Amino acid sequence: MSRIAVKKDKIKKGYKLLGKIVKNNYQLALMSLPLIIYLFIFRYLPMVGTVVAFKDYRYDRGILGSDWIGFKNFEFFFKSADAVRITFNTLSYNIAFIVLGTIINVAIALLLNEVYNKYAIKLYQTVMFIPHFMSWVVVAFIVYAFVSPAYGMMGQIQTMMGKESVNLFTKPELWRGILIGTGIWKWMGFSVLINYAVLISIDPSYYEAAKIDGASKFRIVRNISIPFLIPVILIQFILAVGRIFYADFGLFYQVPQNAPMLYKTTDVIDTYVFRALMEYGDIGISSAVGLFQSFVGMLLVIAANRTVKSIREEDALF
Amino acid sequence: MLALNQKKFKLSLALIHLFFILLCIIFIIPMISLLSISFSSESDIIDFGYRLIPRSFSIESYNFVFNNPKQIISSYRLTLFVTLAGTFLSMFIMLMCAYALSRKKFILRNVLSLFIFFTMIFNGGLVSSYILVTQYLRLRNTLWILILWGLVNVWYVFVLRTFIQGISESIIESAFIDGASEFKIFASLILPLSKPSIATIGLFMLLQYWNEWMPALLYITKPHLFPLQYLLQRTLQNLEEILRNMDKMPGNAIDYKVPSESVRMAMAVVAAGPMLMVMPFFQKYFVRGMTIGAVKG
């Protein structure tokens, strides 16, 4: 066979292989296409769109046509008093949720694991799960029933105890507690269930062996239950740390009803970006803050994951 | 000694039950208060405030909500449509992709996983999506944005993939040898076999769409496109405006006094009710979905 013939043969084989690859994969590719297109338009295009943070955006000129202004938007934001306030609020609320939430939800899951009556377990779980099915709007109504200045039940309780009832919408310092409490209340059913599902998957023979050895309840929890919970706690922890710069917009927008009097303690990055965009139409500031949030958020996810990986390789998320 | 131990044991168990009963009360009181207020008469609320137990039982607020239904009915209908259409479309798209990702021989599998996964780590933020939707896609005040806004949840795609991977590869391969196409395998094998996972994620999506208000807050200004939750939000912050719209109803006496305080709460009950009544029955699916979701993707 001449060299040319060999080459032709190779090319032929190459095409055949390519044909085979296409034939084996085109259907699967087609099936994933709708999702790819969706993510491309609604997730990747906005990523490209973040360049707007470095531009003096004008509606008539579009993102590409507007002038570059470097870091001016960021400078403007970081020099304002708002930057400290919303960053501090967002971080402190999230730390409170991570610490308090983890302690409370793990403790409740451990207690639930001590209950043996099937019906009681089901009842407690269902009741704790109710808020999960409600939107933040409905939760805001519920909170309002307690804190409404004119008719709220908190005011009535205060009057009953002989104190003067205060208008909570003029007391920003009380809202930290209200918001943290509301958040934990709404998410509790979900988190407890995750932890509890791990606890009931533990092989009962561990407990039996410990009991035979005469271990106290406290030691059993510390040496068996908690070690089994740690992977799940860690995964929730990475996810939470990765989102430490994000606040649940629903909680912080709907529950305080966007009341300007309360911004001091209720304003977080997400509500700030929303207001800057929708109420003041300030594309520059809102996009700069948004990008700051996304970027730091990304770094934090990677860092948190790396930390977990260095401690417990198998529990890292990626 | 043993008896003493058992006594101690019983006491601690009783304390645990007591704790959970108190906890349940904390969870139930808010719901009861919502219901109570909605069943209170307006004059009672004005005289005595919101009450955990209504002083008198009145259904005037519900009468108002259901007799002046223009806006509420239209929001209900819209929400129902968006919820069903959105869930259906979302499940279809996510399932097809999850199936492709589950096939080990799929050559784009890793690239595609990365493409999908990256959207979990970094996002473009509110502003650029807002500009995209309003200036380029021109989806403001359309039904489409209500459906498209939360159409794909990347986490669920991975959960579904994990579910589908649990189906034995050999079944798929044998169908393949019989000459079935991937579409055929997907439709006639994978879908029936993954009913539990479809139920689980489908419920999550159903709940998400029903409770959605964010896309409306951002992109909807026309009342005929208000979803239920968004209508509710506007009611809390600005009831008068909604009521004014209602008063345009023919046959509505102008001097009719609106029981505005209880109407608010009645509307919240009407909006939250369906999900609260349906969802507890599907709780076991939620538990399953979450435990799989907690396993890394």
Interface residues (C-beta under 8 A of the other chain):
Chain A: I21 N24 N25 Q27 L28 A29 M31 S32 P34 L35 I36 Y38 L39 I41 F42 R43 Y44 L45 P46 M47 V48 G49 T50 V52 A53 Y57 Y59 G62 I63 I108 L111 L112 E114 V115 A120 L123 Y124 Q125 T126 V127 M128 F129 I130 P131 F133 M134 S135 W136 V137 V138 A140 F141 I142 Y144 A145 F146 S148 A150 Y151 G152 M153 G155 Q156 W185 F190 L193 I194 A197 V198 K217 V232 I235 G242 F249 G250 Q254 Q257 N258 D270 V273 F274 L277 M278 I283 S286 S287 G290 L291 Q293 S294 F295 G297 M298 V301 I302 L317 F318
Chain B: S12 L13 I16 H17 F19 F20 L23 C24 I26 F27 I28 P30 M31 S33 L34 I37 I45 I46 G49 Y50 R51 L52 F92 I93 M94 M96 C97 Y99 A100 L101 R103 K105 F106 I107 L108 L112 F115 I116 F117 T119 I121 F122 N123 G124 G125 L126 V127 S128 S129 Y130 I131 L132 Q135 L137 L148 L151 V152 V154 V157 S181 E182 F183 F186 L207 W210 N211 E212 W213 M214 L218 Q229 Y230 L232 Q233 L236 Q237 E261 R264 M265 A268 A271 A272 M275 L276 M279 P280 Q283 F286 V287 M290 T291 A294 K296
